[in-house]
Amino acid sequence: MLQKISFMLIGALVLAAYAVPYLVLPSVETWHGSFLFWTLVGVFVIILNVLATSDFDGDTK
């Protein structure tokens, strides 16, 4: 269940990484707002990847 939620959140974050800088932050003249947003999204995606793959094991049956 945690894996499914993590992968769904990763998908939502990837979509947000494209949408937010171009739809929400276009009036920001400098790139700092987009860079900060992309940095935070990257950190959250790494955390979610760790959570999503923590239950994977090498034993395939």
MOPAC internal coordinates of N, CA, C and O (Angstrom, degrees):
PM7 1SCF
backbone

  N    0.0000 0     0.00 0     0.00 0    0    0    0
  C    1.4462 1     0.00 0     0.00 0    1    0    0
  C    1.5377 1   111.01 1     0.00 0    2    1    0
  O    1.2310 1   121.09 1   137.37 1    3    2    1
  N    1.3475 1   115.53 1   -42.63 1    3    2    1
  C    1.4596 1   119.85 1   179.00 1    5    3    2
  C    1.5262 1   111.10 1   -63.11 1    6    5    3
  O    1.2310 1   120.67 1   143.23 1    7    6    5
  N    1.3330 1   116.32 1   -36.77 1    7    6    5
  C    1.4645 1   120.28 1   179.32 1    9    7    6
  C    1.5250 1   110.69 1   -63.71 1   10    9    7
  O    1.2310 1   120.74 1   135.23 1   11   10    9
  N    1.3054 1   116.18 1   -44.77 1   11   10    9
  C    1.4646 1   120.73 1  -178.40 1   13   11   10
  C    1.5280 1   110.87 1   -62.20 1   14   13   11
  O    1.2310 1   120.72 1   134.87 1   15   14   13
  N    1.3202 1   116.23 1   -45.13 1   15   14   13
  C    1.4597 1   120.43 1   179.32 1   17   15   14
  C    1.5247 1   110.31 1   -65.14 1   18   17   15
  O    1.2310 1   120.39 1   138.09 1   19   18   17
  N    1.3313 1   116.87 1   -41.91 1   19   18   17
  C    1.4655 1   120.51 1   179.78 1   21   19   18
  C    1.5209 1   111.28 1   -61.44 1   22   21   19
  O    1.2310 1   120.39 1   135.42 1   23   22   21
  N    1.3305 1   116.86 1   -44.58 1   23   22   21
  C    1.4616 1   119.57 1   179.60 1   25   23   22
  C    1.5265 1   111.95 1   -66.78 1   26   25   23
  O    1.2310 1   120.42 1   145.07 1   27   26   25
  N    1.3206 1   116.80 1   -34.93 1   27   26   25
  C    1.4712 1   119.52 1   176.57 1   29   27   26
  C    1.5313 1   110.67 1   -66.20 1   30   29   27
  O    1.2310 1   120.60 1   137.75 1   31   30   29
  N    1.3246 1   116.46 1   -42.25 1   31   30   29
  C    1.4632 1   120.12 1   178.09 1   33   31   30
  C    1.5246 1   111.78 1   -65.77 1   34   33   31
  O    1.2310 1   120.20 1   142.59 1   35   34   33
  N    1.3223 1   117.23 1   -37.41 1   35   34   33
  C    1.4651 1   120.38 1   176.41 1   37   35   34
  C    1.5254 1   109.88 1   -61.85 1   38   37   35
  O    1.2310 1   120.18 1   136.07 1   39   38   37
  N    1.3244 1   117.26 1   -43.93 1   39   38   37
  C    1.4597 1   120.69 1   177.16 1   41   39   38
  C    1.5133 1   112.13 1   -60.34 1   42   41   39
  O    1.2310 1   120.72 1   137.52 1   43   42   41
  N    1.3318 1   116.22 1   -42.48 1   43   42   41
  C    1.4630 1   120.23 1   178.81 1   45   43   42
  C    1.5261 1   111.01 1   -65.58 1   46   45   43
  O    1.2310 1   120.20 1   141.02 1   47   46   45
  N    1.3250 1   117.23 1   -38.98 1   47   46   45
  C    1.4553 1   120.32 1   178.65 1   49   47   46
  C    1.5293 1   111.99 1   -67.44 1   50   49   47
  O    1.2310 1   120.35 1   142.78 1   51   50   49
  N    1.3225 1   116.95 1   -37.22 1   51   50   49
  C    1.4705 1   119.91 1   177.32 1   53   51   50
  C    1.5283 1   110.08 1   -63.87 1   54   53   51
  O    1.2310 1   120.63 1   136.09 1   55   54   53
  N    1.3163 1   116.39 1   -43.91 1   55   54   53
  C    1.4701 1   119.47 1   177.07 1   57   55   54
  C    1.5233 1   111.03 1   -63.43 1   58   57   55
  O    1.2310 1   120.65 1   138.89 1   59   58   57
  N    1.3278 1   116.37 1   -41.11 1   59   58   57
  C    1.4618 1   119.90 1   178.95 1   61   59   58
  C    1.5209 1   111.32 1   -65.52 1   62   61   59
  O    1.2310 1   120.24 1   146.17 1   63   62   61
  N    1.3340 1   117.14 1   -33.83 1   63   62   61
  C    1.4627 1   120.56 1   179.93 1   65   63   62
  C    1.5243 1   111.33 1   -63.47 1   66   65   63
  O    1.2310 1   120.44 1   151.52 1   67   66   65
  N    1.3150 1   116.76 1   -28.48 1   67   66   65
  C    1.4698 1   120.12 1   175.55 1   69   67   66
  C    1.5256 1   111.76 1   -86.65 1   70   69   67
  O    1.2310 1   120.16 1   139.91 1   71   70   69
  N    1.3102 1   117.31 1   -40.09 1   71   70   69
  C    1.4643 1   121.15 1  -171.56 1   73   71   70
  C    1.5277 1   113.13 1   -78.17 1   74   73   71
  O    1.2310 1   119.71 1   133.86 1   75   74   73
  N    1.3135 1   118.16 1   -46.14 1   75   74   73
  C    1.4702 1   120.77 1  -171.75 1   77   75   74
  C    1.5265 1   112.98 1   -61.01 1   78   77   75
  O    1.2310 1   118.56 1   130.70 1   79   78   77
  N    1.3277 1   120.35 1   -49.30 1   79   78   77
  C    1.4692 1   117.99 1  -178.50 1   81   79   78
  C    1.5305 1   113.92 1   -62.49 1   82   81   79
  O    1.2310 1   120.28 1   149.59 1   83   82   81
  N    1.3203 1   117.07 1   -30.41 1   83   82   81
  C    1.4626 1   119.40 1  -176.74 1   85   83   82
  C    1.5235 1   113.39 1   -94.11 1   86   85   83
  O    1.2310 1   120.05 1   155.56 1   87   86   85
  N    1.3215 1   117.51 1   -24.44 1   87   86   85
  C    1.4640 1   120.23 1  -178.31 1   89   87   86
  C    1.5240 1   113.23 1  -103.61 1   90   89   87
  O    1.2310 1   120.14 1   145.32 1   91   90   89
  N    1.3119 1   117.34 1   -34.68 1   91   90   89
  C    1.4600 1   120.95 1  -175.71 1   93   91   90
  C    1.5284 1   111.58 1  -100.27 1   94   93   91
  O    1.2310 1   119.93 1   144.48 1   95   94   93
  N    1.3164 1   117.73 1   -35.52 1   95   94   93
  C    1.4601 1   121.60 1  -174.33 1   97   95   94
  C    1.5305 1   115.11 1  -108.11 1   98   97   95
  O    1.2310 1   118.43 1  -155.33 1   99   98   97
  N    1.3244 1   120.59 1    24.67 1   99   98   97
  C    1.4767 1   117.64 1  -178.14 1  101   99   98
  C    1.5261 1   113.05 1   -70.72 1  102  101   99
  O    1.2310 1   120.02 1   158.35 1  103  102  101
  N    1.3141 1   117.57 1   -21.65 1  103  102  101
  C    1.4617 1   119.41 1  -179.08 1  105  103  102
  C    1.5212 1   112.69 1   -82.11 1  106  105  103
  O    1.2310 1   119.99 1   170.72 1  107  106  105
  N    1.3358 1   117.62 1    -9.28 1  107  106  105
  C    1.4602 1   120.89 1   177.22 1  109  107  106
  C    1.5267 1   107.31 1   -76.29 1  110  109  107
  O    1.2310 1   120.73 1   -61.56 1  111  110  109
  N    1.3162 1   116.21 1   118.44 1  111  110  109
  C    1.4656 1   120.86 1  -173.85 1  113  111  110
  C    1.5251 1   112.86 1   -72.69 1  114  113  111
  O    1.2310 1   120.17 1   148.81 1  115  114  113
  N    1.3171 1   117.28 1   -31.19 1  115  114  113
  C    1.4526 1   119.86 1  -179.40 1  117  115  114
  C    1.5231 1   109.59 1   -95.79 1  118  117  115
  O    1.2310 1   120.84 1   -14.68 1  119  118  117
  N    1.2986 1   115.99 1   165.32 1  119  118  117
  C    1.4569 1   120.88 1  -178.37 1  121  119  118
  C    1.5175 1   112.00 1   -87.12 1  122  121  119
  O    1.2310 1   119.47 1   178.78 1  123  122  121
  N    1.3281 1   118.61 1    -1.22 1  123  122  121
  C    1.4652 1   121.82 1  -174.99 1  125  123  122
  C    1.5231 1   112.46 1   -61.11 1  126  125  123
  O    1.2310 1   120.01 1   140.09 1  127  126  125
  N    1.3207 1   117.58 1   -39.91 1  127  126  125
  C    1.4657 1   120.49 1  -179.39 1  129  127  126
  C    1.5184 1   111.75 1   -62.99 1  130  129  127
  O    1.2310 1   120.25 1   133.65 1  131  130  129
  N    1.3099 1   117.12 1   -46.35 1  131  130  129
  C    1.4619 1   120.85 1   178.66 1  133  131  130
  C    1.5229 1   111.33 1   -66.24 1  134  133  131
  O    1.2310 1   120.52 1   139.17 1  135  134  133
  N    1.3175 1   116.62 1   -40.83 1  135  134  133
  C    1.4547 1   119.77 1  -179.27 1  137  135  134
  C    1.5267 1   111.09 1   -63.73 1  138  137  135
  O    1.2310 1   120.25 1   136.13 1  139  138  137
  N    1.3237 1   117.12 1   -43.87 1  139  138  137
  C    1.4618 1   120.94 1   177.47 1  141  139  138
  C    1.5213 1   110.41 1   -61.77 1  142  141  139
  O    1.2310 1   120.47 1   136.01 1  143  142  141
  N    1.3213 1   116.70 1   -43.99 1  143  142  141
  C    1.4625 1   120.14 1   179.89 1  145  143  142
  C    1.5280 1   110.88 1   -62.54 1  146  145  143
  O    1.2310 1   120.08 1   133.83 1  147  146  145
  N    1.3323 1   117.46 1   -46.17 1  147  146  145
  C    1.4673 1   120.84 1  -179.87 1  149  147  146
  C    1.5263 1   111.47 1   -64.89 1  150  149  147
  O    1.2310 1   120.22 1   144.97 1  151  150  149
  N    1.3229 1   117.18 1   -35.03 1  151  150  149
  C    1.4639 1   120.37 1   177.21 1  153  151  150
  C    1.5224 1   110.81 1   -64.87 1  154  153  151
  O    1.2310 1   120.35 1   134.14 1  155  154  153
  N    1.3273 1   116.94 1   -45.86 1  155  154  153
  C    1.4676 1   120.49 1   179.09 1  157  155  154
  C    1.5245 1   111.30 1   -65.04 1  158  157  155
  O    1.2310 1   120.07 1   139.14 1  159  158  157
  N    1.3225 1   117.47 1   -40.86 1  159  158  157
  C    1.4664 1   120.61 1   177.23 1  161  159  158
  C    1.5227 1   109.93 1   -61.39 1  162  161  159
  O    1.2310 1   120.23 1   137.59 1  163  162  161
  N    1.3180 1   117.16 1   -42.41 1  163  162  161
  C    1.4659 1   120.91 1   178.84 1  165  163  162
  C    1.5205 1   112.19 1   -60.51 1  166  165  163
  O    1.2310 1   120.39 1   137.12 1  167  166  165
  N    1.3161 1   116.87 1   -42.88 1  167  166  165
  C    1.4651 1   120.55 1   178.71 1  169  167  166
  C    1.5240 1   110.37 1   -64.23 1  170  169  167
  O    1.2310 1   120.04 1   135.42 1  171  170  169
  N    1.3300 1   117.53 1   -44.58 1  171  170  169
  C    1.4632 1   120.47 1   179.44 1  173  171  170
  C    1.5274 1   111.94 1   -64.75 1  174  173  171
  O    1.2310 1   120.09 1   143.10 1  175  174  173
  N    1.3337 1   117.44 1   -36.90 1  175  174  173
  C    1.4667 1   120.21 1   178.10 1  177  175  174
  C    1.5291 1   110.20 1   -66.30 1  178  177  175
  O    1.2310 1   119.94 1   140.64 1  179  178  177
  N    1.3139 1   117.71 1   -39.36 1  179  178  177
  C    1.4648 1   120.07 1   177.21 1  181  179  178
  C    1.5235 1   110.23 1   -62.65 1  182  181  179
  O    1.2310 1   120.04 1   134.85 1  183  182  181
  N    1.3142 1   117.53 1   -45.15 1  183  182  181
  C    1.4661 1   121.11 1   178.75 1  185  183  182
  C    1.5207 1   110.79 1   -61.70 1  186  185  183
  O    1.2310 1   120.27 1   135.67 1  187  186  185
  N    1.3335 1   117.09 1   -44.33 1  187  186  185
  C    1.4676 1   120.29 1   179.69 1  189  187  186
  C    1.5219 1   111.47 1   -66.44 1  190  189  187
  O    1.2310 1   119.66 1   144.86 1  191  190  189
  N    1.3224 1   118.26 1   -35.14 1  191  190  189
  C    1.4651 1   120.53 1   176.10 1  193  191  190
  C    1.5223 1   111.28 1   -63.93 1  194  193  191
  O    1.2310 1   120.37 1   140.22 1  195  194  193
  N    1.3194 1   116.89 1   -39.78 1  195  194  193
  C    1.4622 1   120.08 1   177.05 1  197  195  194
  C    1.5232 1   110.29 1   -63.17 1  198  197  195
  O    1.2310 1   120.43 1   135.64 1  199  198  197
  N    1.3312 1   116.78 1   -44.36 1  199  198  197
  C    1.4667 1   119.93 1   178.47 1  201  199  198
  C    1.5264 1   111.78 1   -65.14 1  202  201  199
  O    1.2310 1   120.44 1   139.69 1  203  202  201
  N    1.3262 1   116.76 1   -40.31 1  203  202  201
  C    1.4641 1   120.63 1  -176.59 1  205  203  202
  C    1.5214 1   111.68 1   -69.28 1  206  205  203
  O    1.2310 1   120.43 1   146.14 1  207  206  205
  N    1.3156 1   116.78 1   -33.86 1  207  206  205
  C    1.4646 1   119.39 1  -175.97 1  209  207  206
  C    1.5241 1   113.16 1   -99.27 1  210  209  207
  O    1.2310 1   119.72 1  -177.04 1  211  210  209
  N    1.3092 1   118.14 1     2.96 1  211  210  209
  C    1.4622 1   119.94 1  -178.39 1  213  211  210
  C    1.5193 1   112.65 1   -68.60 1  214  213  211
  O    1.2310 1   120.29 1   155.75 1  215  214  213
  N    1.3354 1   117.05 1   -24.25 1  215  214  213
  C    1.4716 1   119.93 1   179.54 1  217  215  214
  C    1.5135 1   112.99 1   -91.96 1  218  217  215
  O    1.2310 1   120.08 1   176.44 1  219  218  217
  N    1.3320 1   117.46 1    -3.56 1  219  218  217
  C    1.4704 1   119.43 1   178.10 1  221  219  218
  C    1.5186 1   108.56 1   -70.02 1  222  221  219
  O    1.2310 1   120.79 1   -40.55 1  223  222  221
  N    1.3124 1   116.09 1   139.45 1  223  222  221
  C    1.4549 1   119.26 1   173.19 1  225  223  222
  C    1.5231 1   108.24 1  -131.85 1  226  225  223
  O    1.2310 1   120.86 1   -20.29 1  227  226  225
  N    1.2804 1   115.97 1   159.71 1  227  226  225
  C    1.4604 1   121.28 1  -176.28 1  229  227  226
  C    1.5131 1   113.90 1   -77.23 1  230  229  227
  O    1.2310 1   119.53 1   174.23 1  231  230  229
  N    1.3159 1   118.50 1    -5.77 1  231  230  229
  C    1.4543 1   122.64 1  -176.54 1  233  231  230
  C    1.5253 1   110.03 1   -85.65 1  234  233  231
  O    1.2310 1   120.37 1   -74.72 1  235  234  233
  N    1.3302 1   116.89 1   105.28 1  235  234  233
  C    1.4576 1   121.02 1   177.07 1  237  235  234
  C    1.5248 1   108.52 1  -103.34 1  238  237  235
  O    1.2310 1   121.27 1   -49.22 1  239  238  237
  N    1.2886 1   115.18 1   130.78 1  239  238  237
  C    1.4686 1   119.89 1  -177.32 1  241  239  238
  C    1.5128 1   110.36 1  -115.47 1  242  241  239
  O    1.2310 1   120.10 1   180.00 1  243  242  241

